[in-house]
Structure formats: C-alpha cells, structure tokens
Amino acid sequence: MKFIRNNSLNPYFNIALEEYCLENKANDENFFIIWRNKPSIIVGRHQNIFQEIDYEYIKKKIY
C-alpha cells in the first residue's frame, strides 16, 4: 500500500491526483491518500446538481 499525504487545498489538483493514481496504478497496488479541499462543491458527471446541493444556502454564502 502506498501512502500519499497531499497538503494541497486546491480541489482541481486533488481530484486530478486521485484520478492519476487510479488510472496509473498496477493491478495489485492500493493507495491511501489524505487530502482536503478549500470549501467547494464537487458534483459527479451523472448527478443532478439541484438534487445534490442546497442551492439557496450556497447562493446566500457566495453572494
């Protein structure tokens, strides 16, 4: 098992690192990655953003 401590708070980098590890690992490799993001909303490709987030709350916090 490989341990990766990622100190980045950038969600773009963190998601990219996770994808890189999954796409480029050997079949028998496992990863344990510790990371955190700045406040962010991350929604998957097949998710409905309005069902996954509280839009009114986000609107108040951002604007």
C-alpha positions as CSV (number, residue, x, y, z in Angstrom):
1,M,0.0,0.0,0.0
2,K,1.2,3.5,-0.9
3,F,0.6,6.3,1.5
4,I,0.2,9.8,0.0
5,R,-0.1,12.9,2.2
6,N,-1.3,15.7,-0.1
7,N,-1.1,19.1,1.5
8,S,-2.7,20.9,-1.4
9,L,-6.1,22.6,-0.7
10,N,-6.8,23.0,-4.5
11,P,-9.7,20.8,-5.4
12,Y,-8.7,20.7,-9.1
13,F,-5.3,19.3,-8.2
14,N,-6.7,16.9,-5.6
15,I,-9.2,15.3,-7.9
16,A,-6.6,15.1,-10.6
17,L,-4.1,13.4,-8.3
18,E,-6.8,10.9,-7.3
19,E,-7.6,10.1,-10.9
20,Y,-3.9,9.8,-11.8
21,C,-3.3,7.3,-9.1
22,L,-6.4,5.2,-10.1
23,E,-5.5,5.3,-13.8
24,N,-1.8,4.6,-13.5
25,K,-1.6,2.1,-10.7
26,A,-0.6,-1.5,-11.1
27,N,-3.4,-4.0,-10.6
28,D,-2.1,-5.1,-7.1
29,E,-1.4,-1.5,-5.8
30,N,-3.5,0.2,-3.2
31,F,-3.4,3.8,-2.2
32,F,-4.2,5.6,1.0
33,I,-4.5,9.4,0.2
34,I,-5.1,12.1,2.8
35,W,-6.2,15.4,1.4
36,R,-8.7,18.2,2.0
37,N,-10.1,21.0,-0.1
38,K,-10.9,24.6,0.3
39,P,-14.7,25.0,0.6
40,S,-16.0,23.6,-2.7
41,I,-18.9,21.7,-4.4
42,I,-17.9,18.7,-6.3
43,V,-20.6,17.0,-8.4
44,G,-20.2,13.9,-10.5
45,R,-21.0,13.7,-14.2
46,H,-24.3,11.8,-13.7
47,Q,-25.5,13.8,-10.7
48,N,-28.3,16.4,-10.8
49,I,-26.7,19.5,-9.2
50,F,-30.0,20.8,-7.9
51,Q,-30.8,17.5,-6.1
52,E,-27.3,17.2,-4.6
53,I,-26.8,20.7,-3.2
54,D,-28.9,23.2,-1.2
55,Y,-28.9,26.0,-3.8
56,E,-30.5,28.7,-1.6
57,Y,-27.9,28.1,1.1
58,I,-25.0,28.3,-1.4
59,K,-26.5,31.4,-3.0
60,K,-26.5,33.1,0.4
61,K,-23.0,32.1,1.2
62,I,-21.4,33.1,-2.1
63,Y,-23.3,36.3,-3.0
